[in-house]
Amino acid sequence: MTDVTDHSSQSLDSRPERGTAAYINTSHISHNLNVFKGLHPGKIIAVVKADAYGHGLKNVVPALIDCDAFAVATIEEALALRQLNSEKKIMLLEGVFNDYEMSLAIAHRLDVVIHQDYQVELLKTVPATHDMDVWLKIDSGMNRLGFRLDQLADKLNIIKDIDGMGQIRLMSHFASSDDIHCQQTRSQIKINDQIKTMGYEYSFSNTSAVLNQLNTHEEWCRVGIGLFGISPLGMESYGGDFKLKPAMHLSANIIASKYIKAGEKIGYGGHYTASQNMRIAVVGIGYADGYPWSEHNSAVKVDGLRVAVLGRVSMDMIVIDVSKLKHKLTGKQVTIWGNDLPIEAVAADLKLIPYALICGITKRVKYHVIQ
């Protein structure tokens, strides 16, 4: 059976474009920052690593002008950020790894995180007149980066004796702040409470910790994914539950549709078999655009209707079930995630985390800024 609603003899002007696009709403980002300011009256560090969690650093930075500082992971990210904002404090979350990176950190007035002995040694290269601000990282139980609590006093004494140091602050990182009742979180809270008594400014809380009200008013909170309207709490938790608004709306266009018969298979490996006669559509997005290949399937939205993704995701295409739709579809825009389809729901279907989706968007996707 042929699809009589999709004509192959379309005029040139009506032929569809592939049209895979990410629409970044910067007013939503500013709104989300204000939500966190309401949840945390202290200072907020806007974490914009990984190209602002896949939203585009240059798109995001102007919308976060009211934050107290920025944070990124690498020296390359820090330099790109400094070009966009010449004044704001920038925190280098992984610190520096050699003399050259330290010289760049000095030249561009970066705050460095110190979590290893070789980085303590690199501090000794800072000019005595510089006043570099330092964040000393404590491993409070995540067992990733940082010094143990019993090493803290010794490291502080060494750093305080180095010329060229400005303000020294302390930091740690929750491993499971999405679960305030787990033993690891409770143990980390106890360690962090000990650190708070030392008289230094500190930063322990991330997005999850703020949403779960683990933050204290006097600390510097590091907010990342929440700025983009996404909840990291899992368990069917959505950004909208906290009055956050999605910053990214990802869409793609239908490039073909057809009818298939019961028993016919779809896609590589024939993993989906039609149980009845059905109408399907091909959407111009695949794992080369950032829609992940997964053993599990999710859904998209067409004309407000949630429809299933069928079979394997291809490099450039996905196939969807549009049996309930009778009108012409070729060229129609499909919501992959965003305003009317929470990314948290898509991630849950795919057995992934939202971070993997937004950070996986590739250069093939066209970005458009909405203010």
C-alpha beads as a LAMMPS data file, in Angstrom:
LAMMPS data file: protein, C-alpha beads

371 atoms
370 bonds

1 atom types
1 bond types

-500.0 500.0 xlo xhi
-500.0 500.0 ylo yhi
-500.0 500.0 zlo zhi

Masses

1 110.0

Atoms # bond

1 1 1 0.000 0.000 0.000
2 1 1 1.394 3.391 -0.906
3 1 1 1.102 6.556 1.144
4 1 1 -1.309 8.647 -0.912
5 1 1 -0.806 11.663 1.332
6 1 1 2.908 12.057 0.561
7 1 1 3.416 12.925 -3.083
8 1 1 6.729 12.256 -4.800
9 1 1 5.901 14.970 -7.333
10 1 1 6.281 17.832 -4.880
11 1 1 7.399 21.204 -6.209
12 1 1 10.930 22.279 -5.419
13 1 1 9.667 24.864 -2.936
14 1 1 7.743 22.266 -0.899
15 1 1 10.451 19.631 -0.651
16 1 1 11.453 19.090 2.991
17 1 1 14.763 19.955 4.580
18 1 1 16.465 17.578 6.988
19 1 1 16.239 20.407 9.508
20 1 1 17.752 18.931 12.674
21 1 1 17.967 21.886 15.071
22 1 1 18.469 22.809 18.728
23 1 1 16.605 25.916 19.849
24 1 1 18.265 27.490 22.920
25 1 1 15.986 29.727 24.962
26 1 1 18.262 32.099 26.865
27 1 1 15.393 33.686 28.796
28 1 1 14.714 30.244 30.266
29 1 1 18.348 30.017 31.367
30 1 1 18.119 33.385 33.129
31 1 1 14.843 32.270 34.699
32 1 1 16.453 29.059 35.963
33 1 1 19.337 30.977 37.519
34 1 1 16.799 33.109 39.362
35 1 1 15.042 29.975 40.596
36 1 1 18.305 28.785 42.114
37 1 1 18.920 32.207 43.598
38 1 1 15.600 31.763 45.355
39 1 1 16.660 28.339 46.626
40 1 1 20.135 29.509 47.642
41 1 1 20.644 33.030 49.019
42 1 1 24.419 32.599 49.001
43 1 1 26.803 32.692 46.059
44 1 1 26.192 30.626 42.946
45 1 1 28.840 29.257 40.608
46 1 1 27.405 28.589 37.151
47 1 1 29.012 25.403 35.842
48 1 1 29.286 25.674 32.043
49 1 1 31.732 22.899 31.194
50 1 1 31.293 20.692 28.114
51 1 1 30.236 23.656 25.976
52 1 1 27.621 24.614 28.575
53 1 1 26.281 21.080 28.777
54 1 1 25.841 20.967 25.029
55 1 1 23.897 24.248 24.828
56 1 1 26.734 26.316 23.370
57 1 1 28.966 28.384 25.632
58 1 1 28.581 31.593 23.651
59 1 1 24.795 31.199 23.757
60 1 1 24.641 30.645 27.494
61 1 1 27.162 33.004 29.124
62 1 1 25.247 36.274 28.505
63 1 1 22.148 34.762 30.124
64 1 1 24.107 33.972 33.299
65 1 1 25.508 37.438 33.922
66 1 1 23.996 37.498 37.419
67 1 1 25.931 34.470 38.666
68 1 1 28.806 35.034 41.106
69 1 1 31.337 32.904 39.216
70 1 1 31.684 30.413 36.399
71 1 1 33.239 26.948 36.482
72 1 1 34.646 24.742 33.733
73 1 1 36.683 21.547 33.637
74 1 1 39.632 22.278 31.345
75 1 1 42.027 25.099 30.559
76 1 1 40.725 25.237 26.970
77 1 1 37.193 25.757 28.247
78 1 1 38.412 28.438 30.630
79 1 1 40.178 30.382 27.872
80 1 1 37.089 30.268 25.653
81 1 1 34.985 31.471 28.565
82 1 1 37.396 34.289 29.423
83 1 1 36.992 35.613 25.870
84 1 1 33.255 35.836 26.482
85 1 1 33.499 37.390 29.950
86 1 1 36.558 39.379 30.942
87 1 1 35.625 40.102 34.563
88 1 1 33.818 37.219 36.217
89 1 1 35.619 34.739 38.448
90 1 1 36.330 31.468 36.589
91 1 1 36.946 28.274 38.529
92 1 1 39.052 25.561 36.886
93 1 1 37.489 22.408 38.326
94 1 1 40.259 19.957 37.441
95 1 1 43.013 22.444 38.089
96 1 1 46.162 22.673 35.974
97 1 1 48.429 19.847 34.915
98 1 1 51.731 21.465 33.955
99 1 1 53.746 24.696 33.998
100 1 1 52.241 25.914 30.752
101 1 1 48.679 25.577 31.999
102 1 1 49.638 27.315 35.234
103 1 1 51.068 30.226 33.253
104 1 1 47.757 30.496 31.371
105 1 1 45.811 30.367 34.619
106 1 1 47.939 33.219 35.960
107 1 1 47.627 35.291 32.802
108 1 1 43.855 34.905 32.611
109 1 1 43.140 35.266 36.335
110 1 1 41.655 31.819 36.867
111 1 1 40.825 30.216 40.200
112 1 1 42.511 26.809 40.325
113 1 1 41.305 23.714 42.130
114 1 1 44.096 21.806 43.857
115 1 1 43.550 18.083 44.372
116 1 1 47.019 16.495 43.909
117 1 1 50.502 17.090 45.309
118 1 1 51.973 17.993 41.913
119 1 1 49.452 20.833 41.704
120 1 1 50.599 22.108 45.085
121 1 1 54.109 22.223 43.628
122 1 1 52.845 24.103 40.569
123 1 1 51.500 26.810 42.878
124 1 1 55.090 27.655 43.764
125 1 1 55.531 29.053 40.231
126 1 1 52.905 31.760 40.805
127 1 1 54.489 35.240 41.026
128 1 1 54.528 36.647 44.550
129 1 1 52.521 39.657 43.390
130 1 1 49.695 37.712 41.751
131 1 1 47.183 36.763 44.527
132 1 1 45.811 33.608 42.901
133 1 1 42.611 32.308 44.497
134 1 1 42.787 28.584 45.252
135 1 1 40.144 25.938 45.957
136 1 1 41.585 23.027 47.929
137 1 1 39.578 19.911 47.188
138 1 1 38.805 17.361 49.881
139 1 1 37.730 13.832 49.090
140 1 1 34.815 13.341 51.482
141 1 1 33.939 9.890 50.185
142 1 1 33.486 10.025 46.409
143 1 1 37.006 8.649 45.872
144 1 1 37.624 10.617 42.731
145 1 1 39.632 13.834 43.176
146 1 1 40.867 15.455 46.366
147 1 1 42.902 15.004 49.535
148 1 1 41.683 12.996 52.495
149 1 1 40.438 14.908 55.510
150 1 1 43.443 13.802 57.559
151 1 1 45.731 15.442 54.962
152 1 1 43.875 18.745 54.927
153 1 1 45.734 20.632 57.673
154 1 1 49.116 19.768 56.177
155 1 1 48.112 20.867 52.660
156 1 1 46.640 24.100 53.979
157 1 1 49.851 24.935 55.820
158 1 1 51.943 24.342 52.714
159 1 1 49.713 26.452 50.474
160 1 1 49.439 29.314 52.962
161 1 1 53.234 29.587 53.006
162 1 1 53.469 29.962 49.211
163 1 1 53.901 33.509 47.944
164 1 1 51.384 34.642 45.369
165 1 1 48.367 33.061 47.012
166 1 1 45.138 35.028 47.329
167 1 1 42.092 33.595 49.078
168 1 1 42.079 29.903 49.909
169 1 1 38.704 28.167 49.848
170 1 1 37.704 24.545 50.433
171 1 1 35.508 22.308 48.329
172 1 1 34.217 18.783 48.093
173 1 1 31.718 16.926 45.931
174 1 1 28.668 14.854 46.807
175 1 1 28.555 11.461 45.124
176 1 1 24.847 10.783 45.669
177 1 1 23.167 14.074 46.517
178 1 1 20.158 12.891 44.507
179 1 1 19.540 10.474 47.405
180 1 1 19.652 12.294 50.735
181 1 1 18.878 9.153 52.707
182 1 1 21.685 6.909 51.461
183 1 1 24.561 6.148 53.816
184 1 1 27.179 7.692 51.530
185 1 1 25.382 11.051 51.493
186 1 1 24.905 11.017 55.260
187 1 1 28.598 10.221 55.741
188 1 1 29.666 13.003 53.407
189 1 1 27.430 15.491 55.231
190 1 1 29.194 14.633 58.499
191 1 1 32.637 15.165 56.940
192 1 1 31.536 18.408 55.325
193 1 1 30.178 19.594 58.667
194 1 1 33.650 19.098 60.123
195 1 1 35.221 21.097 57.308
196 1 1 32.777 23.976 57.821
197 1 1 34.191 24.590 61.305
198 1 1 37.644 25.460 59.911
199 1 1 36.735 29.056 59.095
200 1 1 37.236 28.943 55.311
201 1 1 34.726 29.718 52.599
202 1 1 33.642 26.489 50.957
203 1 1 31.674 24.845 48.155
204 1 1 30.052 21.441 48.645
205 1 1 26.617 21.550 46.988
206 1 1 25.774 20.884 43.347
207 1 1 22.406 21.056 41.559
208 1 1 21.030 17.940 43.251
209 1 1 22.135 19.111 46.677
210 1 1 20.407 22.468 46.222
211 1 1 17.184 20.873 44.979
212 1 1 17.314 18.485 47.940
213 1 1 18.024 21.383 50.343
214 1 1 21.412 20.070 51.475
215 1 1 23.033 23.459 50.826
216 1 1 23.929 25.969 53.502
217 1 1 23.344 29.690 52.979
218 1 1 26.982 30.682 53.395
219 1 1 28.503 28.350 50.807
220 1 1 29.295 28.766 47.122
221 1 1 26.919 26.365 45.329
222 1 1 27.958 24.878 41.994
223 1 1 24.895 24.679 39.757
224 1 1 25.208 22.983 36.385
225 1 1 22.462 20.966 34.720
226 1 1 19.718 22.735 36.654
227 1 1 20.536 25.982 34.844
228 1 1 19.285 24.301 31.686
229 1 1 15.953 23.326 33.206
230 1 1 16.798 19.699 33.864
231 1 1 16.419 17.782 37.098
232 1 1 19.236 15.329 37.944
233 1 1 17.231 13.687 40.714
234 1 1 15.842 10.757 38.713
235 1 1 12.817 8.833 39.953
236 1 1 10.519 10.603 37.481
237 1 1 11.673 14.004 38.673
238 1 1 11.431 16.799 36.127
239 1 1 12.808 20.319 36.042
240 1 1 9.260 21.614 35.882
241 1 1 8.650 20.192 39.353
242 1 1 10.971 22.953 40.622
243 1 1 9.610 25.654 38.264
244 1 1 12.618 25.254 35.979
245 1 1 12.156 25.742 32.235
246 1 1 13.885 23.660 29.519
247 1 1 16.627 25.628 27.777
248 1 1 16.891 23.306 24.778
249 1 1 14.190 22.262 22.342
250 1 1 15.595 19.660 19.949
251 1 1 13.681 18.963 16.773
252 1 1 14.062 17.191 13.455
253 1 1 11.935 16.837 10.352
254 1 1 10.100 13.894 8.845
255 1 1 11.822 13.145 5.545
256 1 1 9.622 10.236 4.394
257 1 1 6.574 8.193 5.364
258 1 1 4.994 4.972 4.138
259 1 1 2.613 2.153 4.994
260 1 1 3.882 -1.300 5.871
261 1 1 2.074 -4.619 6.355
262 1 1 1.851 -6.816 9.419
263 1 1 4.918 -9.055 9.675
264 1 1 7.292 -6.652 7.934
265 1 1 10.454 -5.632 9.754
266 1 1 11.996 -2.207 10.332
267 1 1 15.612 -1.061 10.434
268 1 1 18.998 -2.716 10.882
269 1 1 18.783 -6.260 12.161
270 1 1 15.008 -6.283 11.750
271 1 1 14.580 -5.841 15.489
272 1 1 11.047 -4.489 15.156
273 1 1 8.312 -6.503 13.474
274 1 1 4.981 -4.868 12.712
275 1 1 2.183 -6.662 14.533
276 1 1 -0.404 -5.086 12.233
277 1 1 -0.627 -2.897 9.169
278 1 1 0.784 0.478 10.146
279 1 1 2.017 3.823 8.937
280 1 1 5.604 4.775 9.710
281 1 1 7.703 7.886 9.191
282 1 1 11.436 8.431 8.900
283 1 1 12.909 11.341 10.882
284 1 1 16.214 12.948 9.907
285 1 1 18.119 12.436 13.134
286 1 1 20.369 9.627 14.321
287 1 1 23.325 8.863 16.526
288 1 1 25.609 10.988 14.332
289 1 1 23.467 13.953 15.419
290 1 1 23.410 12.929 19.064
291 1 1 20.271 10.827 19.327
292 1 1 21.795 7.827 21.075
293 1 1 21.863 4.233 19.947
294 1 1 20.341 2.227 22.765
295 1 1 18.909 -1.223 23.388
296 1 1 15.812 0.613 24.585
297 1 1 13.408 2.874 22.723
298 1 1 11.741 6.141 23.594
299 1 1 9.225 8.369 21.858
300 1 1 8.974 11.678 20.038
301 1 1 6.084 14.088 19.534
302 1 1 4.357 14.883 16.248
303 1 1 1.572 17.469 16.287
304 1 1 1.357 17.107 20.065
305 1 1 0.953 13.319 19.881
306 1 1 3.536 11.109 21.584
307 1 1 4.571 8.360 19.170
308 1 1 7.011 5.477 19.567
309 1 1 10.456 5.159 18.025
310 1 1 10.655 1.783 16.282
311 1 1 13.659 -0.515 15.849
312 1 1 17.293 0.482 15.948
313 1 1 18.485 4.032 15.709
314 1 1 20.544 4.542 12.547
315 1 1 23.441 6.925 12.070
316 1 1 21.236 9.508 10.356
317 1 1 17.626 8.398 10.892
318 1 1 15.014 7.054 13.258
319 1 1 11.681 5.450 12.372
320 1 1 8.500 6.325 14.249
321 1 1 4.951 4.966 14.435
322 1 1 2.502 7.469 12.929
323 1 1 -0.419 5.080 12.418
324 1 1 -2.766 7.428 14.289
325 1 1 -1.992 10.327 11.948
326 1 1 -3.744 10.552 8.588
327 1 1 -2.549 13.872 7.182
328 1 1 0.498 14.761 5.128
329 1 1 3.661 14.359 7.223
330 1 1 6.725 14.786 5.023
331 1 1 8.574 17.935 6.114
332 1 1 6.748 18.158 9.447
333 1 1 8.787 19.076 12.516
334 1 1 9.130 16.466 15.260
335 1 1 9.968 17.181 18.900
336 1 1 12.861 14.981 20.025
337 1 1 12.876 16.545 23.490
338 1 1 12.166 19.965 24.917
339 1 1 9.157 22.136 25.638
340 1 1 6.431 19.478 25.452
341 1 1 8.545 16.352 25.924
342 1 1 10.846 16.462 28.980
343 1 1 14.358 15.270 28.334
344 1 1 14.238 13.474 31.678
345 1 1 11.441 11.245 30.309
346 1 1 13.392 10.461 27.141
347 1 1 16.499 9.607 29.164
348 1 1 14.491 7.343 31.463
349 1 1 13.067 5.453 28.471
350 1 1 16.563 4.972 27.035
351 1 1 17.992 3.937 30.433
352 1 1 20.422 6.857 30.214
353 1 1 20.928 10.093 32.142
354 1 1 19.927 13.479 30.702
355 1 1 23.578 14.591 30.802
356 1 1 24.434 11.978 28.148
357 1 1 21.743 13.330 25.835
358 1 1 22.507 17.050 25.980
359 1 1 26.288 16.566 25.971
360 1 1 26.031 14.180 23.026
361 1 1 24.662 16.696 20.517
362 1 1 27.051 16.868 17.558
363 1 1 28.186 19.596 15.196
364 1 1 25.684 18.477 12.570
365 1 1 22.850 20.002 14.569
366 1 1 22.066 23.651 13.802
367 1 1 21.706 25.928 16.818
368 1 1 19.236 28.780 17.018
369 1 1 19.064 31.207 19.936
370 1 1 15.706 32.351 21.265
371 1 1 15.733 35.308 23.652

Bonds

1 1 1 2
2 1 2 3
3 1 3 4
4 1 4 5
5 1 5 6
6 1 6 7
7 1 7 8
8 1 8 9
9 1 9 10
10 1 10 11
11 1 11 12
12 1 12 13
13 1 13 14
14 1 14 15
15 1 15 16
16 1 16 17
17 1 17 18
18 1 18 19
19 1 19 20
20 1 20 21
21 1 21 22
22 1 22 23
23 1 23 24
24 1 24 25
25 1 25 26
26 1 26 27
27 1 27 28
28 1 28 29
29 1 29 30
30 1 30 31
31 1 31 32
32 1 32 33
33 1 33 34
34 1 34 35
35 1 35 36
36 1 36 37
37 1 37 38
38 1 38 39
39 1 39 40
40 1 40 41
41 1 41 42
42 1 42 43
43 1 43 44
44 1 44 45
45 1 45 46
46 1 46 47
47 1 47 48
48 1 48 49
49 1 49 50
50 1 50 51
51 1 51 52
52 1 52 53
53 1 53 54
54 1 54 55
55 1 55 56
56 1 56 57
57 1 57 58
58 1 58 59
59 1 59 60
60 1 60 61
61 1 61 62
62 1 62 63
63 1 63 64
64 1 64 65
65 1 65 66
66 1 66 67
67 1 67 68
68 1 68 69
69 1 69 70
70 1 70 71
71 1 71 72
72 1 72 73
73 1 73 74
74 1 74 75
75 1 75 76
76 1 76 77
77 1 77 78
78 1 78 79
79 1 79 80
80 1 80 81
81 1 81 82
82 1 82 83
83 1 83 84
84 1 84 85
85 1 85 86
86 1 86 87
87 1 87 88
88 1 88 89
89 1 89 90
90 1 90 91
91 1 91 92
92 1 92 93
93 1 93 94
94 1 94 95
95 1 95 96
96 1 96 97
97 1 97 98
98 1 98 99
99 1 99 100
100 1 100 101
101 1 101 102
102 1 102 103
103 1 103 104
104 1 104 105
105 1 105 106
106 1 106 107
107 1 107 108
108 1 108 109
109 1 109 110
110 1 110 111
111 1 111 112
112 1 112 113
113 1 113 114
114 1 114 115
115 1 115 116
116 1 116 117
117 1 117 118
118 1 118 119
119 1 119 120
120 1 120 121
121 1 121 122
122 1 122 123
123 1 123 124
124 1 124 125
125 1 125 126
126 1 126 127
127 1 127 128
128 1 128 129
129 1 129 130
130 1 130 131
131 1 131 132
132 1 132 133
133 1 133 134
134 1 134 135
135 1 135 136
136 1 136 137
137 1 137 138
138 1 138 139
139 1 139 140
140 1 140 141
141 1 141 142
142 1 142 143
143 1 143 144
144 1 144 145
145 1 145 146
146 1 146 147
147 1 147 148
148 1 148 149
149 1 149 150
150 1 150 151
151 1 151 152
152 1 152 153
153 1 153 154
154 1 154 155
155 1 155 156
156 1 156 157
157 1 157 158
158 1 158 159
159 1 159 160
160 1 160 161
161 1 161 162
162 1 162 163
163 1 163 164
164 1 164 165
165 1 165 166
166 1 166 167
167 1 167 168
168 1 168 169
169 1 169 170
170 1 170 171
171 1 171 172
172 1 172 173
173 1 173 174
174 1 174 175
175 1 175 176
176 1 176 177
177 1 177 178
178 1 178 179
179 1 179 180
180 1 180 181
181 1 181 182
182 1 182 183
183 1 183 184
184 1 184 185
185 1 185 186
186 1 186 187
187 1 187 188
188 1 188 189
189 1 189 190
190 1 190 191
191 1 191 192
192 1 192 193
193 1 193 194
194 1 194 195
195 1 195 196
196 1 196 197
197 1 197 198
198 1 198 199
199 1 199 200
200 1 200 201
201 1 201 202
202 1 202 203
203 1 203 204
204 1 204 205
205 1 205 206
206 1 206 207
207 1 207 208
208 1 208 209
209 1 209 210
210 1 210 211
211 1 211 212
212 1 212 213
213 1 213 214
214 1 214 215
215 1 215 216
216 1 216 217
217 1 217 218
218 1 218 219
219 1 219 220
220 1 220 221
221 1 221 222
222 1 222 223
223 1 223 224
224 1 224 225
225 1 225 226
226 1 226 227
227 1 227 228
228 1 228 229
229 1 229 230
230 1 230 231
231 1 231 232
232 1 232 233
233 1 233 234
234 1 234 235
235 1 235 236
236 1 236 237
237 1 237 238
238 1 238 239
239 1 239 240
240 1 240 241
241 1 241 242
242 1 242 243
243 1 243 244
244 1 244 245
245 1 245 246
246 1 246 247
247 1 247 248
248 1 248 249
249 1 249 250
250 1 250 251
251 1 251 252
252 1 252 253
253 1 253 254
254 1 254 255
255 1 255 256
256 1 256 257
257 1 257 258
258 1 258 259
259 1 259 260
260 1 260 261
261 1 261 262
262 1 262 263
263 1 263 264
264 1 264 265
265 1 265 266
266 1 266 267
267 1 267 268
268 1 268 269
269 1 269 270
270 1 270 271
271 1 271 272
272 1 272 273
273 1 273 274
274 1 274 275
275 1 275 276
276 1 276 277
277 1 277 278
278 1 278 279
279 1 279 280
280 1 280 281
281 1 281 282
282 1 282 283
283 1 283 284
284 1 284 285
285 1 285 286
286 1 286 287
287 1 287 288
288 1 288 289
289 1 289 290
290 1 290 291
291 1 291 292
292 1 292 293
293 1 293 294
294 1 294 295
295 1 295 296
296 1 296 297
297 1 297 298
298 1 298 299
299 1 299 300
300 1 300 301
301 1 301 302
302 1 302 303
303 1 303 304
304 1 304 305
305 1 305 306
306 1 306 307
307 1 307 308
308 1 308 309
309 1 309 310
310 1 310 311
311 1 311 312
312 1 312 313
313 1 313 314
314 1 314 315
315 1 315 316
316 1 316 317
317 1 317 318
318 1 318 319
319 1 319 320
320 1 320 321
321 1 321 322
322 1 322 323
323 1 323 324
324 1 324 325
325 1 325 326
326 1 326 327
327 1 327 328
328 1 328 329
329 1 329 330
330 1 330 331
331 1 331 332
332 1 332 333
333 1 333 334
334 1 334 335
335 1 335 336
336 1 336 337
337 1 337 338
338 1 338 339
339 1 339 340
340 1 340 341
341 1 341 342
342 1 342 343
343 1 343 344
344 1 344 345
345 1 345 346
346 1 346 347
347 1 347 348
348 1 348 349
349 1 349 350
350 1 350 351
351 1 351 352
352 1 352 353
353 1 353 354
354 1 354 355
355 1 355 356
356 1 356 357
357 1 357 358
358 1 358 359
359 1 359 360
360 1 360 361
361 1 361 362
362 1 362 363
363 1 363 364
364 1 364 365
365 1 365 366
366 1 366 367
367 1 367 368
368 1 368 369
369 1 369 370
370 1 370 371
